[in-house]
Amino acid sequence: MKMGYGYDYPSAIIITDHTQAFTGRFGKVVALKNSTVDLVAENITENTSTTISAIPLHHSAEICGVITSVQVASGDAVIAYRL
């Protein structure tokens, strides 16, 4: 599936399970509803840390980068596109 800026996302995972972090190499995470996510990324930092905690994403908002771990809060849902 070709999306956005010419990046190729061969598959995706819908994440609704808040009990674990999902790991892999993701290029984009999109909120399926208003969600709060924790991320680990290779090229995104929060105050110099590659662990980004409790980021609010409004419905249909997306965050792009080389993301290696995604976890949602209870009741939230996102789709993570694999690189």
C-alpha positions in Angstrom: 0.0 0.0 0.0 1.5 3.3 -1.0 0.7 6.1 1.3 1.4 9.8 1.8 5.0 10.8 0.9 5.8 7.8 -1.3 6.5 5.5 1.7 5.6 1.9 1.1 3.7 0.3 4.0 3.4 -3.5 3.3 1.1 -4.3 6.2 -0.4 -2.9 9.4 -1.7 -3.9 12.8 -4.7 -2.5 14.6 -3.7 -2.1 18.3 -6.4 -2.2 21.0 -4.8 -4.3 23.6 -3.5 -2.0 26.3 -1.8 -4.8 28.4 1.4 -5.0 26.2 3.6 -3.0 23.9 3.7 -4.1 20.3 7.2 -4.1 18.7 8.5 -4.0 15.2 9.4 -1.3 12.7 6.5 1.0 12.1 6.5 4.1 9.8 3.2 5.6 10.9 0.7 5.3 13.7 -2.8 6.7 13.2 -5.4 7.1 15.9 -8.7 5.3 15.1 -10.3 7.3 17.9 -9.0 9.7 20.5 -6.1 7.8 22.0 -3.2 8.1 24.3 0.0 6.2 23.2 3.5 5.4 24.5 6.1 5.1 21.7 9.7 4.2 21.4 11.3 5.6 18.2 14.7 5.8 16.5 14.2 9.3 15.2 11.6 11.0 17.5 12.6 12.2 20.9 10.7 13.7 23.9 13.1 15.8 26.0 16.1 13.9 24.5 14.6 10.5 25.3 13.6 8.0 22.6 10.7 6.9 24.9 7.7 9.1 24.3 5.1 8.7 27.1 1.4 9.5 27.2 1.1 11.3 23.9 -2.5 12.3 23.1 -3.5 11.6 19.5 -6.9 12.8 18.4 -9.1 10.7 16.0 -7.3 10.4 12.6 -4.2 12.2 13.8 -0.9 10.5 12.9 2.7 10.4 13.9 5.4 9.3 11.5 9.0 8.2 12.0 10.8 5.0 12.7 8.8 3.7 15.6 9.9 0.5 17.3 7.3 0.1 20.0 3.6 1.2 20.4 1.4 0.8 23.5 -2.1 2.3 23.9 -4.0 3.2 27.0 -7.1 1.2 28.1 -10.0 1.6 25.6 -7.9 3.3 22.9 -7.2 2.1 19.4 -4.6 2.9 16.7 -3.4 1.4 13.5 0.4 1.0 13.1 1.8 0.7 9.6 4.9 -1.5 9.2 7.9 -0.4 7.3 
